[in-house]
Amino acid sequence: MAAVELYNDSNFRGKLVETNSDTPNVGNDVNDRVTSIVINQGTWRFFTDSQFRGVSADLGPGRYPNIGLGTIPNDSIRSFRRIG
């Protein structure tokens, strides 16, 4: 099971990425498309810019069906890394 699962749509539809690794640039296929997240392990920091820059939000284990309701606007994640 991957530590992080990123989805294109709310409520965990349209899976984009599964990973266990820090990601300094999500790439064109994922860039500005993430709407929901599942964190299976660890605490992760998500950023609005590549290279771990910009506005950030920390998320621990859990299911986040619509990240647009939090600190980072919908469809704006460009990088992320594990912090705990």
Order of alpha helices (4+ residues) and beta strands (2+ residues): beta-beta-beta-beta-beta-beta-beta
